[in-house]
Amino acid sequence: MTEPGDQTPSDVPFDQALHWFTKARLGTLSSQEKHEFEIWRAANVEHERQYRSLERFWETTDLLPRNEMRAIMDQSEVQTPMFSQRRRLMLGAGALCTAALAVGALGRNTWWSTPDFTTQFSTTKGERKRFYLPDDSVLDLNTATRVAVTFYDDRRVVQLVAGEALFSVSPDTARPFTVDAGRAQVLVTGTRFNVRRDDETVAVAVDEGAVEFSAGPWWKRNRTRLTAGYVSRASADGTLTTPYQDNVASLLSWQRGRLVFENTPLSQVVAELNRYLAFPLSTSNTHLGRIRISGTVGIDSPESLLTVLPQIAPVKVRRLADGRAVLESSR
């Protein structure tokens, strides 16, 4: 049964974010509440922005003794079950307030400062767009991408809610540039890099300069540094792959309206094409999906991909009445 005080406090996004953040951090979310929480985060970019602000704020508790913060987070149920959840929620909110006092002493470098600039950009499926920011940075958004941009006097923040973006960041050491993508984060002062978010899996590829890539909860944050030509990925649990060299130019070919495949399994090719096609494409069997192909196709007219694909792979396209298509062997 839901107790008084467990409801979302108000219609104010920050209050809602604090409610969900506290319950999530204390581990008091039921399965139903987890579902409601995800719906709330996806319903509005401002919801996601406020929640991510709280996550960044929570990371500043490095200013406080770590054992004290862990003790609060791990607080076991006390008194009777009827009051335990409410007590733990109060402790969690108290921890946030305590951290607020500590961070408040830092003056202007506070997470709650008023933004100088804020906006949102998005693309639909199969669409690519370029956007220019007030600091002369440039954002190239790939298919089905959503971002929220917020600039402060001491930092620049972009939330990658979904999709993929190429960032050409204007250098400004006084205002670091941060990309938040779920539990992963990229920090730079000025460089050119690509970030792709598939649910909670995040991939970063650096074309110029260097970035700091981090992921995971504040108490076991994983970090790595990437330089030009290197790639790393963060899994949903915050694990980072060891940076490795890759053909970054090929990875960024989408920005030029092309997809480049180099000895790529057809199943992976199909998954990539489905990011742009209006109707899903599939293979007729698992064996077909293991065929490796190399080639390049244009993405400005996504449906034309189905015409080009048989030219670079031993397949034929069977179109279904509902608009879907299936790849079959042409041998």
MOPEZI-V554534 format. One record per helix or strand of 2 or more residues. SS is the DSSP state (a for helix, b for strand). FROM is the first residue (numbers start at 1). LEN is the number of residues. If there is no record, write none. Layout:
ss:SS from:FROM len:LEN
ss:SS from:FROM len:LEN
This chain:
ss:a from:13 len:14
ss:a from:31 len:13
ss:a from:45 len:19
ss:a from:66 len:8
ss:a from:81 len:24
ss:b from:117 len:6
ss:b from:129 len:4
ss:b from:138 len:4
ss:b from:146 len:6
ss:b from:155 len:14
ss:b from:176 len:6
ss:b from:184 len:5
ss:b from:192 len:7
ss:b from:201 len:8
ss:b from:210 len:6
ss:a from:218 len:3
ss:b from:222 len:6
ss:b from:230 len:5
ss:b from:244 len:2
ss:a from:248 len:4
ss:a from:253 len:4
ss:b from:258 len:8
ss:a from:266 len:8
ss:b from:281 len:3
ss:a from:286 len:4
ss:b from:292 len:7
ss:a from:302 len:11
ss:b from:315 len:5
ss:b from:325 len:5
